[in-house]
Amino acid sequence: TISIIDTANNNSVTNVNVGDSPSVLCVLGNKVYVANCGSNNVSIIDTLNNNSVTNVNVGDDPRALCILGNKVYVANYGSNTVSIIDTENNNSVTNVNVGDSPTALCVLGNKVYIANCDSNNISIIDTINNNAITNINVKNGPTSLCVLGNKIYVANYYSDNVSIIDTEINNSVTNVNVEKGPKALCVLGNKICVANSGSNSVSIIDTATNNSVTNVNPKKYPGV
C-alpha cells in the first residue's frame, strides 16, 4: 500500500492499494506513479480522490523512476531495460535495452542517464527517438546519480568513489575517492554530498575543484 499523510496535522489520511513491494514514487501533475518491484508494474494514483487508477506492466523488478515531459521512465533491474510510459494514455510505449541491472535514473536536457550496477556503466537514452545512444564506463557498482550543471555525478558503491561525467562530450572526466560504500547523492549549492553506508559517513565534494573536501560522521548507515 501507499499511505497518505495529511501534513496539516501529520495524520495518515488513507492507504491506497498498489502492486507488490512498492519501492519508489514520482509525481506528475495530479498523479503519483509507484514502481512495484514485486509485481513488475507501475501503479498510478489519482491524487484528486486518492484511488489507484490503473496498473501499467513494465519489465522485471522496477527500481527507479524519472519524468521527462509527459513520459515516465522506469528502470527495470531484473530485465536490463527501461520502460517508457506515456502518461497521456498510461500505456507502456516501449522498452529500451540498457546495461546490466539498471538501478538509478536522472534527466539532463533531452537525455535520460541510467546507472547499470552490474555492468559498471551509464547508458544514455535519447528521448527524441527513445534509443540508447551510448554507454559510458565508470567504476564498480554505480548505484546513484545526480546532476549539477552539465555534469553527472555517479556513486560507485563497490569502488568507493564518485565518477564525474562531462555531458558535453559524454566522457568520464575524473573519479573522486570517498569513503566506503557510497550509496546516495544530493546537491547542495556547489557541493555534492555523498552518503557512505559502509563507513557511516558523508563525503562532501567541492565541484569547483572536484575534490573530496571533508567527511562528516552522522548516524549509522547513511544511504537514502
N, C-alpha and C positions, 0 to 999 in steps of 0.2 A: 504493500500500500504506500501511498504518499499522504503524509499528514500535513495539514494546512494550519498554520499558526496565525491568529489574528494579532498583529503587532501592537494594536491599540491596548490590548490587555494581556498579551502574551499567553493566551489560552489557545489550545488546539481546537479549531472550529469543527473540523471534519476529517475523515480519512477517505481517500479515493482508491478504489481497487485498480491496480495496473497489472502488468505481467509479472513473471517470476524473477526475483532477485534484482530489483531496480538498483542501478548503480550510479547514474549521473543524470543531471537535468540541464535543460536550457530553455530560455523564454524567447518567443517571437510573437509580438502583438499580444493578443489575449489568450494565447495558447502556451501551455507548458509541455515540452517534449521530454519523455522519460525513456532512457535506454534500459531495457530489461535483459541482463546478461544470461539469465537462466531460461528464458523463453524465446530468445533470438528475435525480439521485436521491439518496436518503439511505441509506447502508449502516448496518446495526445489528450491532454486535459484542457477542457474549455473552462477558463477561469471565471467566466460570467456566471456559470452555475455550478462550478467545481464538480463536473462529471467527466469521466473518461469517455471521450468522443469515439475514438477508434484505436485500433492497433495496426501498425504497419510492419509487415515482415521485412527483416533485414538479414544480414549474414549471421555467422555464429559468434556468440559471445560479444555483443556490442558493449564497448567500454568507454567511449568518448564521443562527445557531440560538439559541433560548432555550427554557426549560422553565417551565411553569406547571401545577402539579398533575400529572396523568398525560398531558399533551399536550406535544408538541414543536412549536414554531413555527419555520417556515423562510422566510426572506426570499429571494424569487426575483428577482434583479436584472434578468434578461432578460425576464420576463413581467409585471412590475409587480404581483405577487401575494404573499401569504403563504399557504403551505400549512400545514395543521394535521394533525399525525399523532397518532392515538390509540394510545398505547403499550400499551394492554391487548391490542390485536389487530394493532398495527403496520400499520394502514391509514391512508392519507391521507383524513381525514374530509371536508375541504372546502378550497376556495381562496377567499381574501378579496382583493378588489381594493383596492390601496392607491395611493400616488403613483408617480412615475417613478423607476425604478432603486433599489428598496429595498436598503440596504446594511448596516444595523445594527438590532438589536432590544434592547429591555430591558423588564423587567417591574416594575410597581408596583401593588400591590393586585391587583385582578382585571382590570387593563388591560395590554395589550401596546403599547408605543410603537415606531414604525418610522421610521427616518430615510430619507427619499427623496432621494437625492443630486441627481437631475436636475430635480425639481420644487420643490426648496427648501422642503420642508415635512415635518412629522411627522404620520403617520397614527396614529390610536388605535383599537385593536380592543377591543371589549367582549367578554371571553372567556365571559361568561354565555351570550350568543347568537351569538358569533363573527361580529359585524358590525363594519365600520369605522364609527365613530360621528362622527368629525370629523377635519379636518386643521388643523394649526397652522402658520402661515407662520413660517419662520426666515430665516436669511441664506443665502448661496450655498454649495452643496455640502456639506450635512450628511453626515458620514461615520462618526461615532462618538457613542455615548450612554453616560451613566452616571447613577445615581440616588443622591441623598443627601437623606434626609428626604422631604419632599413635593415636591422639585424634580427636574426632569430637566435635565441639562446636555448640550448639543449642540455638538460640534466642527464648525464650518463651514470646510471646507478652503479654499474659494476666496475667502472674505471675511475670513479671518484674525481670527476672533473666536469666542466661545462664547456661544450663546444659552441663557438660563435660563428654563425653563417652570415656572410655578406650577400644579401638577396639581389644586389645589383649584378653580381657575377655568379651567384649560386655556388660559391666555394666555402669550405670551412676555413675561416680566417685564422683562428687560433683556438687553443684549448687552455682553459684556466683550471688549475688544480684547486679543489675544495676539500672538505673533509669526507669521511666515509659515508657512502650510500646516499648521494643526493637524489631526492625524490620529488621535489616540488619547487617551483619558481614563482616569483612575483616581482613586479616592477614598483619601485618607489623613487620618484624623481629620476635622477640619472644613475640610480643604483639598481642592481639585480640582487634580490635576496634569495638564497638557496637553502632549503630545508634539508639537512643531512640526517636521515633517520638512523644511520648506522653509528653515528658519533654523538647524537643528541645535541646538535649544534646548528647554527645558521651562519652561513658564509655570506659576506656582502661583497659584491663585485662592483668596482668603480668602472663604469662603462667608458669614461674618458680615457682610461689607460688600459682597460681590460685586465686589471689585476685584482686578485682577491685581497681586499684591504683589511678585513678583520673577520674574526669568528666570534659569535655570541652563543652562549650556552643557556638555552631556555629549559623548559621541562623535557622529560624524556620523549623520545620517538617523534620528533617533528617530521611531518611528511605530507600535510594536506594543504 
